[in-house]
Amino acid sequence: MWFFRTVVVAIAGLLFSSPAPAIDPNRLISQYIRERWGSEKGFMGGPVTAIAQTTDGYLWIGTEKGLTRFDGLSFRLFPQAIPTSYPVGPVQSLVADTQGNLWVLLQNTKILRYHDGKFELGRDEAEVGITSVSRRKDGTPLFSSLALRTLKYDY
């Protein structure tokens, strides 16, 4: 009985074994490059809470320590929403829309909009209390708020 099992397992192993197509057999392992981005490249670290890519190609990373923009080579920390000098702080969510805006939902439930190199703080009192931000099918932002009215942005 044990002989029969051993033969069946060996035959199954031969039938189902095949080369892995994920790695090019003509390349050396040293030709595969893995790069790590950490504090030496300017990333401030901490748990990542959100990632979004804007239409200009930047990768935005929200963490418990704030908001960072990655251009493919280095990181840039945005400790304050310039020109208003509002401290960014911990980021809860990020959404990039089709108009080139980056919507930043802070952990304190305030919303920031980044467009054309500038931050704008939400203008409506109901905006304090936004619990989530997402995108509609048409690419426009969708906000969920504790307030009982719909939030609309006319940018």
DSSP file (Angstrom, degrees, kcal/mol; ACC not computed):
  #  RESIDUE AA STRUCTURE BP1 BP2  ACC     N-H-->O    O-->H-N    N-H-->O    O-->H-N    TCO  KAPPA ALPHA  PHI   PSI    X-CA   Y-CA   Z-CA
    1    1 A M     >        0   0    0      0, 0.0     4,-2.1     0, 0.0     5,-0.2   0.000 360.0 360.0 360.0 -43.7    0.0    0.0    0.0
    2    2 A W  H  >  +     0   0    0      1,-0.2     4,-2.2     2,-0.2     5,-0.1   0.857 360.0  54.7 -66.0 -32.8    2.8    2.5    0.9
    3    3 A F  H  > S+     0   0    0      2,-0.2     4,-2.2     1,-0.2    -1,-0.2   0.915 107.1  50.0 -64.5 -43.2    4.5    1.7   -2.4
    4    4 A F  H  > S+     0   0    0      2,-0.2     4,-2.4     1,-0.2    -2,-0.2   0.914 111.2  48.6 -62.4 -44.4    1.3    2.5   -4.4
    5    5 A R  H  X S+     0   0    0     -4,-2.1     4,-2.6     1,-0.2     5,-0.2   0.914 110.7  51.2 -61.4 -43.6    0.9    5.9   -2.6
    6    6 A T  H  X S+     0   0    0     -4,-2.2     4,-2.2     1,-0.2    -2,-0.2   0.903 111.2  47.4 -62.5 -42.0    4.6    6.7   -3.2
    7    7 A V  H  X S+     0   0    0     -4,-2.2     4,-2.6     2,-0.2    -1,-0.2   0.914 112.4  49.4 -66.1 -43.0    4.2    6.0   -6.9
    8    8 A V  H  X S+     0   0    0     -4,-2.4     4,-2.6     1,-0.2    -2,-0.2   0.918 112.5  47.5 -62.5 -44.3    1.0    8.0   -7.2
    9    9 A V  H  X S+     0   0    0     -4,-2.6     4,-2.3     2,-0.2    -1,-0.2   0.903 112.6  49.5 -64.4 -40.9    2.6   11.0   -5.4
   10   10 A A  H  X S+     0   0    0     -4,-2.2     4,-1.9    -5,-0.2    -2,-0.2   0.915 112.7  46.3 -64.8 -43.7    5.7   10.8   -7.6
   11   11 A I  H  X S+     0   0    0     -4,-2.6     4,-2.4     2,-0.2    -2,-0.2   0.919 112.8  49.9 -64.9 -43.9    3.7   10.7  -10.8
   12   12 A A  H  X S+     0   0    0     -4,-2.6     4,-2.4     1,-0.2    -2,-0.2   0.895 109.3  52.9 -61.3 -40.0    1.4   13.6   -9.7
   13   13 A G  H  X S+     0   0    0     -4,-2.3     4,-0.8     1,-0.2    -1,-0.2   0.891 111.1  45.8 -62.6 -40.0    4.5   15.6   -8.8
   14   14 A L  H  < S+     0   0    0     -4,-1.9    -2,-0.2     2,-0.2    -1,-0.2   0.883 114.0  48.4 -69.9 -38.6    6.0   15.1  -12.3
   15   15 A L  H  < S+     0   0    0     -4,-2.4    -2,-0.2     1,-0.2    -1,-0.2   0.876 117.7  39.2 -69.8 -37.7    2.7   15.9  -14.0
   16   16 A F  H  < S+     0   0    0     -4,-2.4     2,-0.4    -5,-0.2    -1,-0.2   0.470  92.8  98.2 -96.1  -1.3    2.0   19.1  -12.1
   17   17 A S     <  +     0   0    0     -4,-0.8    -4,-0.0    -3,-0.2     0, 0.0  -0.736  44.6 152.9 -89.1 134.2    5.5   20.5  -11.9
   18   18 A S        -     0   0    0     -2,-0.4    -2,-0.0     0, 0.0    -3,-0.0  -0.970  49.6 -81.0-150.7 159.6    6.3   23.1  -14.5
   19   19 A P        -     0   0    0      0, 0.0     0, 0.0     0, 0.0     0, 0.0  -0.335  49.2-107.9 -65.7 147.4    8.7   26.0  -14.7
   20   20 A A    >   -     0   0    0      1,-0.1     3,-0.8     2,-0.0     0, 0.0  -0.656  23.8-158.5 -76.4 119.3    7.6   29.2  -13.0
   21   21 A P  T 3  S+     0   0    0      0, 0.0    -1,-0.1     0, 0.0     0, 0.0   0.546  79.1  79.3 -77.2  -4.9    6.8   31.7  -15.8
   22   22 A A  T 3  S+     0   0    0      1,-0.1     2,-0.5     2,-0.1    -2,-0.0   0.748  89.1  56.7 -75.3 -22.9    7.2   34.7  -13.4
   23   23 A I  S <  S-     0   0    0     -3,-0.8    -1,-0.1     2,-0.0    -3,-0.0  -0.933  85.1-126.7-115.2 130.1   11.0   34.7  -13.7
   24   24 A D    >   -     0   0    0     -2,-0.5     3,-1.7     1,-0.2    -2,-0.1  -0.610  14.0-150.6 -72.0 118.7   12.8   35.0  -17.0
   25   25 A P  T 3  S+     0   0    0      0, 0.0    -1,-0.2     0, 0.0    -2,-0.0   0.651  92.7  63.2 -67.9 -12.6   15.3   32.1  -17.1
   26   26 A N  T 3  S+     0   0    0      2,-0.1     2,-0.3     0, 0.0    -2,-0.1   0.454  92.4  78.8 -90.1  -0.8   17.7   34.1  -19.2
   27   27 A R  S <  S-     0   0    0     -3,-1.7     2,-0.2     2,-0.0     5,-0.0  -0.823  78.3-124.3-109.2 147.9   18.3   36.7  -16.5
   28   28 A L    >   -     0   0    0     -2,-0.3     3,-1.7     1,-0.1     4,-0.4  -0.539  25.0-117.5 -81.5 154.0   20.5   36.4  -13.5
   29   29 A I  G >  S+     0   0    0      1,-0.3     3,-1.6    -2,-0.2    -1,-0.1   0.852 114.9  63.6 -59.4 -34.1   19.0   37.0  -10.0
   30   30 A S  G 3  S+     0   0    0      1,-0.3    -1,-0.3     3,-0.0    -3,-0.0   0.662  91.4  66.4 -66.3 -14.4   21.4   40.0   -9.7
   31   31 A Q  G <  S+     0   0    0     -3,-1.7     2,-0.6     2,-0.1    -1,-0.3   0.625  82.4  86.2 -82.2 -12.9   19.5   41.7  -12.6
   32   32 A Y  S <  S-     0   0    0     -3,-1.6     2,-0.5    -4,-0.4     0, 0.0  -0.795  70.7-157.3 -89.2 122.6   16.3   41.9  -10.5
   33   33 A I        -     0   0    0     -2,-0.6     2,-0.5     2,-0.0    -2,-0.1  -0.846  13.6-173.7-107.9 134.5   16.5   45.1   -8.5
   34   34 A R        -     0   0    0     -2,-0.5     2,-0.4     2,-0.0    -2,-0.0  -0.995   9.3-164.2-123.2 127.4   14.5   45.8   -5.4
   35   35 A E        -     0   0    0     -2,-0.5     2,-0.5     2,-0.0    -2,-0.0  -0.909   5.3-153.1-115.8 140.9   14.7   49.2   -3.9
   36   36 A R        -     0   0    0     -2,-0.4     2,-0.6     2,-0.0    -2,-0.0  -0.937   3.6-156.6-114.1 131.2   13.6   50.1   -0.4
   37   37 A W        +     0   0    0     -2,-0.5     2,-0.2     3,-0.1    37,-0.0  -0.929  33.8 135.5-109.1 120.6   12.4   53.6    0.5
   38   38 A G  S > >S-     0   0    0     -2,-0.6     5,-2.0     6,-0.0     3,-1.5  -0.501  70.8 -49.4-138.7-152.9   12.8   54.6    4.1
   39   39 A S  G > 5S+     0   0    0      1,-0.3     3,-1.1     3,-0.2    -2,-0.0   0.782 125.5  66.1 -64.3 -27.0   13.9   57.5    6.2
   40   40 A E  G 3 5S+     0   0    0      1,-0.3    -1,-0.3     2,-0.1    -3,-0.1   0.740 105.2  44.7 -67.4 -20.7   17.2   57.8    4.3
   41   41 A K  G < 5S-     0   0    0     -3,-1.5    34,-1.5     2,-0.1    -1,-0.3   0.384 130.8 -94.0 -99.6   0.4   15.1   58.8    1.2
   42   42 A G  T < 5S+     0   0    0     -3,-1.1     2,-0.4     1,-0.3    -3,-0.2   0.405  76.2 142.9 105.2  -2.2   12.9   61.2    3.3
   43   43 A F      < -     0   0    0     -5,-2.0    -1,-0.3     1,-0.1    -2,-0.1  -0.607  42.4-150.0 -74.1 127.5   10.0   59.0    4.2
   44   44 A M        -     0   0    0     -2,-0.4    -1,-0.1     1,-0.2    -5,-0.1   0.636  31.4-144.3 -77.2 -13.3    8.9   59.9    7.7
   45   45 A G        +     0   0    0      1,-0.1    20,-0.3    -7,-0.1    -1,-0.2  -0.268  44.8 121.1  83.4-170.7    7.6   56.4    8.5
   46   46 A G  S    S-     0   0    0     18,-0.1    -1,-0.1    17,-0.1     2,-0.1  -0.092  75.4 -39.4  92.8 163.7    4.7   55.4   10.6
   47   47 A P        -     0   0    0      0, 0.0    17,-1.3     0, 0.0     2,-0.5  -0.382  60.6-128.6 -62.0 131.8    1.7   53.3    9.7
   48   48 A V  E     +A   63   0A   0     15,-0.2    15,-0.3     1,-0.1     3,-0.1  -0.718  29.3 175.4 -84.0 126.8    0.4   54.2    6.2
   49   49 A T  E     +     0   0A   0     13,-2.9     2,-0.3    -2,-0.5    14,-0.2   0.637  62.9   8.8-105.2 -20.5   -3.4   55.0    6.3
   50   50 A A  E     -A   62   0A   0     12,-1.7    12,-3.1    43,-0.1     2,-0.3  -0.984  51.9-166.7-161.8 148.3   -4.0   56.0    2.6
   51   51 A I  E     +A   61   0A   0     -2,-0.3     2,-0.3    10,-0.2    10,-0.2  -0.998  16.0 165.2-138.1 136.4   -2.3   56.2   -0.8
   52   52 A A  E     -A   60   0A   0      8,-2.1     8,-3.6    -2,-0.3     2,-0.5  -0.992  24.7-143.7-147.7 150.2   -3.5   58.1   -3.9
   53   53 A Q  E     -A   59   0A   0     -2,-0.3     6,-0.2     6,-0.2    43,-0.1  -0.975  18.7-146.9-117.3 126.9   -2.0   59.1   -7.2
   54   54 A T    >   -     0   0    0      4,-1.8     3,-2.2    -2,-0.5    44,-0.1  -0.390  31.4-101.3 -87.1 167.6   -3.0   62.5   -8.7
   55   55 A T  T 3  S+     0   0    0     42,-0.3    -1,-0.1     1,-0.3    43,-0.0   0.699 119.5  64.2 -64.3 -19.8   -3.3   63.2  -12.4
   56   56 A D  T 3  S-     0   0    0     44,-0.1    -1,-0.3     2,-0.1    -3,-0.0   0.455 119.4-107.5 -82.8   0.2    0.2   65.0  -12.4
   57   57 A G  S <  S+     0   0    0     -3,-2.2    -2,-0.1     1,-0.3     2,-0.1   0.283  72.5 138.0  97.1  -9.6    1.8   61.6  -11.5
   58   58 A Y        -     0   0    0      1,-0.1    -4,-1.8    -5,-0.0     2,-0.6  -0.412  47.7-138.1 -70.5 145.6    2.6   62.2   -7.8
   59   59 A L  E     -AB  53  70A   0     11,-2.4    11,-3.3    -6,-0.2     2,-0.4  -0.931  18.0-157.1-103.5 122.0    2.0   59.5   -5.3
   60   60 A W  E     -AB  52  69A   0     -8,-3.6    -8,-2.1    -2,-0.6     2,-0.5  -0.846   5.7-165.4-104.1 134.6    0.5   60.8   -2.1
   61   61 A I  E     -AB  51  68A   0      7,-3.1     7,-2.4    -2,-0.4     2,-0.5  -0.978   3.6-159.7-125.3 121.7    0.9   58.9    1.1
   62   62 A G  E     +AB  50  67A   0    -12,-3.1   -13,-2.9    -2,-0.5   -12,-1.7  -0.866  21.2 165.4-100.0 132.6   -1.1   59.6    4.3
   63   63 A T  E >   -AB  48  66A   0      3,-2.9    28,-2.4    -2,-0.5     3,-0.9  -0.770  54.7 -95.4-132.9 178.3    0.2   58.3    7.6
   64   64 A E  T 3  S+     0   0    0    -17,-1.3   -18,-0.1    -2,-0.2     3,-0.1   0.669 125.6  53.3 -69.1 -15.4   -0.3   58.9   11.3
   65   65 A K  T 3  S-     0   0    0    -20,-0.3     2,-0.3     1,-0.3    -1,-0.2   0.508 121.1 -89.9 -97.3  -6.4    2.5   61.4   11.1
   66   66 A G  E <   -B   63   0A   0     -3,-0.9    -3,-2.9    22,-0.1     2,-0.4  -0.952  57.9 -33.5 138.8-157.8    1.1   63.4    8.2
   67   67 A L  E     -BC  62  78A   0     11,-0.6    11,-3.0    -2,-0.3     2,-0.4  -0.900  46.9-176.7-113.4 132.9    1.0   63.8    4.5
   68   68 A T  E     -BC  61  77A   0     -7,-2.4    -7,-3.1    -2,-0.4     2,-0.4  -0.973  13.7-150.7-129.9 142.7    3.9   63.0    2.1
   69   69 A R  E     -BC  60  76A   0      7,-2.6     7,-2.2    -2,-0.4     2,-0.5  -0.950   9.5-159.8-113.3 134.0    4.3   63.3   -1.6
   70   70 A F  E     -BC  59  75A   0    -11,-3.3   -11,-2.4    -2,-0.4     5,-0.2  -0.954  11.5-174.4-116.0 126.7    6.6   60.9   -3.6
   71   71 A D        -     0   0    0      3,-1.9     4,-0.1    -2,-0.5    -1,-0.1   0.330  61.9 -90.0-100.6   6.8    7.8   61.9   -7.0
   72   72 A G  S    S+     0   0    0      2,-0.3     3,-0.1   -13,-0.1    -2,-0.0   0.120 121.8  42.4 105.1 -18.8    9.5   58.6   -7.8
   73   73 A L  S    S+     0   0    0      1,-0.4     2,-0.3   -32,-0.0    -3,-0.0   0.647 117.4  12.0-123.8 -39.7   12.9   59.6   -6.3
   74   74 A S        -     0   0    0    -32,-0.1    -3,-1.9   -37,-0.0    -1,-0.4  -0.924  64.5-118.8-143.3 165.3   12.3   61.4   -3.1
   75   75 A F  E     -C   70   0A   0    -34,-1.5     2,-0.4    -2,-0.3    -5,-0.2  -0.786  15.9-160.2-105.4 146.8    9.6   62.2   -0.5
   76   76 A R  E     -C   69   0A   0     -7,-2.2    -7,-2.6    -2,-0.3     2,-0.3  -0.983  12.9-144.1-128.9 121.0    8.4   65.6    0.5
   77   77 A L  E     -C   68   0A   0     -2,-0.4    -9,-0.2    -9,-0.2     3,-0.1  -0.634   3.3-157.1 -83.3 137.4    6.6   66.0    3.8
   78   78 A F  E     +C   67   0A   0    -11,-3.0   -11,-0.6    -2,-0.3    10,-0.1  -0.798  21.2 166.4-112.8  85.8    3.7   68.5    4.1
   79   79 A P        +     0   0    0      0, 0.0     9,-2.0     0, 0.0    10,-0.4   0.767  68.7  30.0 -72.9 -23.2    3.6   69.4    7.8
   80   80 A Q  E    S-D   87   0B   0      7,-0.3     2,-1.2    -3,-0.1     5,-0.1  -0.981  82.6-115.5-137.0 148.6    1.3   72.4    7.1
   81   81 A A  E >>> -D   86   0B   0      5,-3.6     4,-1.3    -2,-0.3     5,-1.2  -0.704  53.3-126.0 -81.5  98.0   -1.3   73.3    4.6
   82   82 A I  T 345S+     0   0    0     -2,-1.2    37,-1.9     1,-0.3    -2,-0.0  -0.708  84.7  24.4 -86.0 135.1    0.4   76.2    2.9
   83   83 A P  T 345S+     0   0    0      0, 0.0    -1,-0.3     0, 0.0    37,-0.1  -0.971 127.8  47.0 -94.4   0.0   -0.7   79.1    2.4
   84   84 A T  T <45S-     0   0    0     -3,-0.6    -2,-0.2    35,-0.3    -3,-0.1   0.627  93.1-137.7 -80.5 -10.2   -3.1   78.8    5.4
   85   85 A S  T  <5 +     0   0    0     -4,-1.3    -3,-0.2     1,-0.2    -1,-0.1   0.795  45.8 157.1  57.6  31.2   -0.5   77.3    7.7
   86   86 A Y  E   < -D   81   0B   0     -5,-1.2    -5,-3.6     1,-0.0    -1,-0.2  -0.761  48.6-114.2 -83.8 126.7   -3.0   74.8    9.0
   87   87 A P  E     -D   80   0B   0      0, 0.0    -7,-0.3     0, 0.0    -1,-0.0  -0.427  21.1-154.2 -65.8 131.6   -1.2   71.8   10.5
   88   88 A V        +     0   0    0     -9,-2.0    -8,-0.1    -2,-0.2   -22,-0.1   0.975  30.8 163.9 -72.1 -56.0   -1.9   68.7    8.5
   89   89 A G        +     0   0    0    -10,-0.4   -26,-0.2   -24,-0.2   -24,-0.1  -0.190  48.9   2.1  69.9-163.4   -1.4   66.1   11.2
   90   90 A P  S    S-     0   0    0      0, 0.0    17,-2.5     0, 0.0     2,-0.4  -0.284  70.4-139.9 -62.2 137.6   -2.6   62.5   10.9
   91   91 A V  E     -E  106   0C   0    -28,-2.4    15,-0.2   -25,-0.3     3,-0.1  -0.845  20.5-178.8-103.2 131.9   -4.3   61.5    7.6
   92   92 A Q  E     -     0   0C   0     13,-3.0     2,-0.3    -2,-0.4    14,-0.2   0.842  67.9  -4.8 -92.7 -42.4   -7.4   59.3    7.6
   93   93 A S  E     -E  105   0C   0     12,-1.8    12,-2.7   -43,-0.1     2,-0.4  -0.993  53.0-155.4-154.8 153.6   -8.1   59.1    3.9
   94   94 A L  E     +E  104   0C   0     -2,-0.3     2,-0.4    10,-0.2   -43,-0.2  -0.996  11.1 179.2-132.8 139.2   -6.9   60.4    0.5
   95   95 A V  E     -E  103   0C   0      8,-2.0     8,-3.5    -2,-0.4     2,-0.5  -0.981  12.8-157.4-140.9 129.2   -8.9   60.6   -2.8
   96   96 A A  E     -E  102   0C   0     -2,-0.4     6,-0.2     6,-0.2     2,-0.2  -0.903  17.7-158.1-101.9 130.6   -7.7   62.0   -6.1
   97   97 A D    >   -     0   0    0      4,-2.2     3,-1.2    -2,-0.5   -42,-0.3  -0.478  31.7-102.3-102.8 177.9  -10.4   63.2   -8.5
   98   98 A T  T 3  S+     0   0    0     41,-1.0    42,-0.1     1,-0.2    41,-0.1   0.582 114.3  67.0 -77.0  -9.7  -10.4   63.7  -12.2
   99   99 A Q  T 3  S-     0   0    0     40,-0.3    -1,-0.2     2,-0.1     3,-0.1   0.389 120.2-101.1 -89.5   2.9  -10.1   67.5  -11.9
  100  100 A G  S <  S+     0   0    0     -3,-1.2    16,-0.3     1,-0.3     2,-0.3   0.560  78.8 136.7  89.2   8.5   -6.6   67.1  -10.5
  101  101 A N        -     0   0    0     14,-0.1    -4,-2.2    15,-0.1     2,-0.5  -0.623  44.1-150.9 -88.0 147.2   -7.6   67.7   -6.9
  102  102 A L  E     -EF  96 114C   0     12,-2.0    12,-2.7    -2,-0.3     2,-0.6  -0.988  11.4-154.7-113.6 122.5   -6.3   65.7   -4.0
  103  103 A W  E     -EF  95 113C   0     -8,-3.5    -8,-2.0    -2,-0.5     2,-0.6  -0.869   8.1-164.5 -99.8 123.8   -8.8   65.5   -1.1
  104  104 A V  E     -EF  94 112C   0      8,-2.9     8,-2.4    -2,-0.6     2,-0.7  -0.931   4.9-162.0-114.4 113.2   -7.2   64.9    2.3
  105  105 A L  E     -EF  93 111C   0    -12,-2.7   -13,-3.0    -2,-0.6   -12,-1.8  -0.859  17.1-149.8 -95.0 116.8   -9.5   63.7    5.1
  106  106 A L  E >   -E   91   0C   0      4,-2.9     3,-1.8    -2,-0.7   -15,-0.2  -0.409  24.8-112.0 -83.4 161.5   -7.7   64.4    8.4
  107  107 A Q  T 3  S+     0   0    0    -17,-2.5   -16,-0.1     1,-0.3    -1,-0.1   0.768 117.9  62.9 -64.5 -24.7   -8.1   62.3   11.5
  108  108 A N  T 3  S-     0   0    0    -18,-0.3    -1,-0.3     2,-0.1     3,-0.1   0.257 120.7-109.3 -84.1  14.0   -9.9   65.3   13.1
  109  109 A T  S <  S+     0   0    0     -3,-1.8    21,-1.6     1,-0.3    20,-1.6   0.589  77.3 130.6  69.1  17.4  -12.6   65.0   10.4
  110  110 A K        -     0   0    0     18,-0.2    -4,-2.9    19,-0.1     2,-0.4  -0.689  49.5-136.6 -93.1 155.3  -11.6   68.2    8.6
  111  111 A I  E     -F  105   0C   0     -2,-0.3    11,-1.9    -6,-0.2     2,-0.4  -0.915  15.6-168.8-116.5 138.7  -11.1   68.1    4.8
  112  112 A L  E     -FG 104 121C   0     -8,-2.4    -8,-2.9    -2,-0.4     2,-0.5  -0.932   8.6-152.2-119.6 147.6   -8.3   69.7    2.8
  113  113 A R  E     -FG 103 120C   0      7,-2.4     7,-2.2    -2,-0.4     2,-0.5  -0.986   4.9-160.4-119.0 130.6   -8.2   70.2   -1.0
  114  114 A Y  E     +FG 102 119C   0    -12,-2.7   -12,-2.0    -2,-0.5     2,-0.3  -0.951  25.4 152.7-110.7 121.5   -4.8   70.3   -2.8
  115  115 A H  E >   - G   0 118C   0      3,-2.6     3,-1.5    -2,-0.5   -14,-0.1  -0.981  62.8  -2.7-151.1 135.0   -4.9   71.9   -6.2
  116  116 A D  T 3  S-     0   0    0     -2,-0.3     3,-0.1   -16,-0.3    -1,-0.1   0.859 130.0 -52.1  52.5  41.3   -2.4   73.7   -8.3
  117  117 A G  T 3  S+     0   0    0      1,-0.2     2,-0.4     0, 0.0    -1,-0.3   0.583 118.3 100.9  78.9  10.0    0.2   73.6   -5.5
  118  118 A K  E <   -G  115   0C   0     -3,-1.5    -3,-2.6   -35,-0.0     2,-0.3  -0.961  60.6-138.7-131.5 146.8   -2.0   75.0   -2.8
  119  119 A F  E     -G  114   0C   0    -37,-1.9     2,-0.4    -2,-0.4   -35,-0.3  -0.783  15.0-165.5 -96.3 145.2   -4.1   73.7    0.0
  120  120 A E  E     -G  113   0C   0     -7,-2.2    -7,-2.4    -2,-0.3     2,-0.3  -1.000  14.4-137.6-129.5 132.3   -7.5   74.9    0.8
  121  121 A L  E     -G  112   0C   0     -2,-0.4    -9,-0.2    -9,-0.2   -11,-0.0  -0.632  41.0 -87.3 -83.7 145.1   -9.3   74.2    4.1
  122  122 A G        -     0   0    0    -11,-1.9    -1,-0.1    -2,-0.3   -10,-0.0  -0.155  33.4-150.8 -51.6 146.1  -13.0   73.3    3.9
  123  123 A R        +     0   0    0     -3,-0.1     2,-0.4     4,-0.0    -1,-0.1   0.571  66.9  76.4 -99.5 -10.8  -15.2   76.4    4.0
  124  124 A D  S >  S-     0   0    0      1,-0.1     3,-1.6     0, 0.0     4,-0.3  -0.824  71.6-136.5-110.8 140.3  -18.4   75.1    5.6
  125  125 A E  G >  S+     0   0    0     -2,-0.4     3,-1.4     1,-0.3    -1,-0.1   0.806 104.9  64.7 -60.9 -29.6  -18.9   74.3    9.3
  126  126 A A  G 3  S+     0   0    0      1,-0.3    21,-0.4     3,-0.1    -1,-0.3   0.701  85.6  74.5 -67.0 -17.6  -20.7   71.0    8.3
  127  127 A E  G X  S+     0   0    0     -3,-1.6     3,-1.3     2,-0.1     2,-1.0   0.732  74.5  85.3 -70.8 -20.5  -17.3   69.9    6.9
  128  128 A V  T <  S+     0   0    0     -3,-1.4   -18,-0.2    -4,-0.3   -19,-0.1  -0.742  90.2  42.0 -78.1 109.1  -16.1   69.3   10.4
  129  129 A G  T 3  S+     0   0    0    -20,-1.6    17,-1.5    -2,-1.0     2,-0.3   0.425  72.0 150.8 126.5   8.2  -17.5   65.8   10.9
  130  130 A I  E <   -H  145   0D   0    -21,-1.6    -1,-0.3    -3,-1.3    15,-0.3  -0.570  20.8-175.4 -68.9 129.0  -16.7   64.2    7.6
  131  131 A T  E     +     0   0D   0     13,-2.7     2,-0.3    -2,-0.3    14,-0.2   0.699  60.4   4.1-102.6 -24.1  -16.2   60.6    8.3
  132  132 A S  E     -H  144   0D   0     12,-1.3    12,-2.7   -23,-0.1     2,-0.4  -0.992  53.8-155.6-158.4 157.6  -15.2   59.3    4.9
  133  133 A V  E     +H  143   0D   0     -2,-0.3     2,-0.2    10,-0.2    10,-0.2  -0.996  23.3 154.2-136.7 140.8  -14.3   60.4    1.3
  134  134 A S  E     -H  142   0D   0      8,-2.6     8,-2.9    -2,-0.4     2,-0.4  -0.807  38.2 -97.3-148.4-174.8  -14.6   58.4   -1.9
  135  135 A R  E     -H  141   0D   0      6,-0.3     2,-0.1    -2,-0.2     5,-0.1  -0.946  25.0-136.1-118.7 139.4  -15.0   58.8   -5.6
  136  136 A R    >   -     0   0    0      4,-3.1     3,-1.7    -2,-0.4     6,-0.1  -0.301  39.4 -95.8 -76.6 172.8  -18.2   58.5   -7.6
  137  137 A K  T 3  S+     0   0    0      1,-0.3    -1,-0.1     2,-0.1    -2,-0.0   0.831 126.8  55.3 -60.4 -32.2  -18.2   56.6  -10.9
  138  138 A D  T 3  S-     0   0    0      2,-0.1    -1,-0.3     1,-0.1   -40,-0.1   0.450 121.2-107.6 -82.5   1.4  -17.7   60.0  -12.8
  139  139 A G  S <  S+     0   0    0     -3,-1.7   -41,-1.0     1,-0.3   -40,-0.3   0.362  76.4 131.0  93.1  -5.0  -14.6   60.7  -10.7
  140  140 A T        -     0   0    0    -43,-0.2    -4,-3.1     1,-0.1    -1,-0.3  -0.500  64.5 -98.2 -79.5 152.4  -16.1   63.5   -8.5
  141  141 A P  E     -H  135   0D   0      0, 0.0     2,-0.4     0, 0.0    -6,-0.3  -0.383  30.9-157.3 -73.2 149.0  -15.5   63.3   -4.8
  142  142 A L  E     -H  134   0D   0     -8,-2.9    -8,-2.6    -2,-0.1     2,-0.4  -0.996   9.8-162.9-127.0 125.5  -18.2   61.9   -2.5
  143  143 A F  E     -H  133   0D   0     -2,-0.4     2,-0.5     8,-0.3     8,-0.3  -0.864  10.3-154.3-114.2 142.8  -18.2   62.8    1.2
  144  144 A S  E     -H  132   0D   0    -12,-2.7   -13,-2.7    -2,-0.4   -12,-1.3  -0.965  23.7-179.6-113.4 131.7  -19.9   61.2    4.1
  145  145 A S  E     -H  130   0D   0     -2,-0.5   -15,-0.2   -15,-0.3   -18,-0.1  -0.894  41.9-128.7-132.3 157.3  -20.7   63.5    7.0
  146  146 A L  S    S+     0   0    0    -17,-1.5   -16,-0.1    -2,-0.3    -1,-0.1   0.706  89.2  91.4 -73.2 -20.5  -22.2   63.3   10.4
  147  147 A A  S    S-     0   0    0    -21,-0.4    -2,-0.3     2,-0.1     4,-0.1  -0.368  85.1-124.9 -72.1 156.9  -24.3   66.3    9.4
  148  148 A L  S    S+     0   0    0      2,-0.1     2,-0.3    -2,-0.1    -1,-0.1   0.035  82.7  79.8 -94.1  26.8  -27.7   65.6    7.8
  149  149 A R  S    S-     0   0    0    -23,-0.1     2,-0.3     0, 0.0    -2,-0.1  -0.945  84.2-102.9-132.0 157.0  -27.1   67.6    4.6
  150  150 A T        -     0   0    0     -2,-0.3     2,-0.5    -6,-0.0    -6,-0.1  -0.546  30.6-133.7 -78.9 136.8  -25.2   66.9    1.4
  151  151 A L        -     0   0    0     -8,-0.3     2,-0.4    -2,-0.3    -8,-0.3  -0.799  25.7-175.4 -93.1 128.9  -21.8   68.5    1.1
  152  152 A K        -     0   0    0     -2,-0.5     2,-0.5   -10,-0.1   -10,-0.0  -0.982  11.7-158.3-128.0 135.2  -21.2   70.1   -2.3
  153  153 A Y        -     0   0    0     -2,-0.4     2,-0.5   -12,-0.1    -2,-0.0  -0.945   3.8-165.1-113.4 130.3  -18.0   71.7   -3.6
  154  154 A D              0   0    0     -2,-0.5    -2,-0.0     1,-0.2    -1,-0.0  -0.588 360.0 360.0-111.0  67.3  -18.1   74.2   -6.4
  155  155 A Y              0   0    0     -2,-0.5    -1,-0.2     0, 0.0    -2,-0.0   0.406 360.0 360.0 -99.6 360.0  -14.4   74.3   -7.3
